[in-house]
Amino acid sequence: MKKIDGGVTTPLGWMAAGVHCGIKRERLDLALLYSEHPTIGACTFTQNRMRAAPVEYMVARKNHNIRAFIINSGNANAITGKQGYEDASAMVEQTARELDLDPLEVGVSSTGVIGRYLPMDKISAGITKAVSELARGREADHRAAQAILTTDKVIKEAAMQVKLKDGTIVTIAGMAKGSGMISPSMKVQHATTLSFITTDAVLTRPPEERWQEAIDKSFNVINVDGDQSTNDISAFMANGAAGGPPVDDNKEFWNAVTKVVQSLAKQVVTDGEGATKLIELKVVGAKDAADARRAGRWIISSSLVKTAVFGADPNFGRVLAALGNSGAEFDIDRVRLTIGTGASTIVLFENGRPQLPPCSEGEVEARKLLSQRRIVMTLDLGVGKGQAEAWGCDLSYEYVKINSEYTT
């Protein structure tokens, strides 16, 4: 297993396009993914009950054989009623027709401003253009990845390769978008984060359970601002173009898939709206892995934790208060909270007591560590062997500015 430079068209048999159709003034705003071969896959969706029209459309169909995805940015097609649903369906129907596919083989996704109808004349022309520009290679990868962005500052890509026992090389690659309205809690068949994972590996059945596990260890443990989007979707699609033995139960393959989506998830929080710091929280000593994830997700979702990190304030009380609200089990006399790594690790709380007297050298050093771009915290709950990681970002003045002017 190795990390490689690649995007959604790096796996065999995949093509992509990114075009400007006019939803945005200048930026690319319509992406298309396409597999030359039939696929097997799975999708996870937001659990926000105010689901966008394309999510409602996808959930209703419950399809595991998506060969193409049409994705627009700049307009979420959310809270748009019957017309929004019909517009999502129209996007699918046209894409299927122009690619000579069954509509059941086409997925649809949108992201952007909520409560506005799609400019379907522009999107229709854009679909035709995207189909004509389908291509392979890094330029195609980058154009597709750019076309799904909203307030993001950078594209987000990741790729891995795995050598199977018979020597077959399979590739997993993906792209994602996300900068604000990020607190995913996605479930199979049920911010905006959009992510699309392609692979040329062979599957024999829908990988719902495996895909859910990968999502639970990646996108479901990140947080930018605590708001779960109406449009969250993560799609996994395998077209078998590489050949070789099936990977349905191949542990190394699924570990590589998890690494791809974890990389994309970290890139999302690093590019969070107004973010200046990445928070990496490692929860250990939990009752089990699920409890560790529960604690981690709650802590990195706390606005008080986020603002403390932004201000480089080693206020351990913010973290422990969030832990207390998480529902996770812990033993306060065995809880241990540290920041930093290796020789630079500083203990903030241990044995039921704070460890840094005010204005001490340790507190000064802790503030220096919290002033860095990457903040690593380790929290031991002291009750078991469960562990998990969660990732978030700080909450800055710039976040308020961006979101106070979002529709203007």
Number of C-alpha atoms within 10 A of each C-alpha: 15 10 16 14 11 22 28 31 30 24 29 23 20 25 24 29 28 31 22 22 26 18 21 14 10 9 18 24 30 31 31 29 27 24 24 14 14 16 26 21 24 24 29 24 26 27 19 17 9 14 20 28 28 29 26 17 20 23 17 11 11 14 18 20 19 27 27 28 23 24 23 32 24 24 20 27 31 27 18 18 13 9 14 22 19 15 20 25 20 17 24 25 16 18 27 21 11 12 17 9 16 14 20 18 19 25 29 23 27 29 29 23 16 17 15 14 17 21 13 14 10 13 21 16 13 23 26 15 17 24 22 12 16 18 19 19 15 16 15 23 26 21 21 30 30 26 25 30 29 23 17 17 14 15 22 24 25 24 28 24 20 21 14 18 9 8 10 14 17 24 29 34 28 29 27 25 31 32 26 29 22 27 26 30 20 23 20 21 17 18 24 26 28 23 25 21 24 30 31 26 29 20 20 14 12 20 21 18 11 18 23 19 14 21 24 20 21 23 28 23 28 31 32 34 24 19 16 22 27 29 30 29 29 25 21 25 27 31 26 24 20 18 15 16 17 14 18 16 11 11 11 14 22 19 14 22 29 21 20 23 28 24 19 25 28 24 22 31 26 24 24 28 28 21 23 20 24 23 26 22 23 21 25 26 24 26 18 18 19 15 23 28 26 21 31 30 27 22 27 29 26 23 17 19 26 25 17 19 26 21 15 18 19 22 18 19 14 19 22 18 14 21 23 15 11 18 12 19 20 20 15 18 13 17 20 22 22 19 22 19 13 7 6 10 16 20 19 21 21 16 12 12 13 15 16 19 10 9 8 10 11 16 20 14 15 24 17 13 22 23 17 16 15 16 22 19 21 19 24 24 28 19 17 16 14 19 21 22 21 29 30 33 33 32 26 18 11 13 17 13 12 15 15 10 8 11 9 6
